């Protein structure tokens, strides 16, 4: 039987050529894609610059200093008044301040009005003492005991007003009061309040404080003012 395929139409002879063309094309596409660059915002984008404008910018202006003020005008010449010699000058008689030994001298003593003076707790020599704290060794321990017992007293006696609880009223009240020379509490006032309901209850509790050993200045009892914060918070 005669073969119908000719040598020119045989693709096997060109197989190596097609293989080389395919490898060359693959390598060319690979190099093209490796060299290809992509930009998010275009090739002209150089990135974003951010800065914080927290610091103040000082603007310095080059200004020439103002010219000096003109010198003050010269003072007018002093007018000299000529007094005639025939003027009569009245003589002034001065009374003698010398005292006779027989004259009685009344000595007036200055009476210091310290009865109503109210001292601050920071300047008194001996601070007031809460009953039961007098046996402690140092003044600092006694004063710490004084503060602790006042806070315990407030915690036990303070009753949160029911109406204030229903209305959601709360806050910190500052109470001023004076410890008198006899140790009793007086002049209870609101230094900084929250609401009348809570303020009135805070005043009531402070008035229930016991009798203190009063503060002393130079060994004598004195009046002393003190401020207590009461933090009325809803649970």
Secondary structure, DSSP 8 states (H G I E B T S, - for coil): ------SSS-GGGGHHHHHHHHHHHHHHHHHHHHH----SS-TT----------S-----------------------------TT--------------TTS-----------SS-EEETTT-SB--B-TT-TTSSSHHHHHHHHHHHHHHHHHHH----HHHHHHT--EEEEEEEEE-TTS-EEEEEEEE-S-HHHHHHHHHHHHT----B-EEETTEEEEEEEEEEEEE---
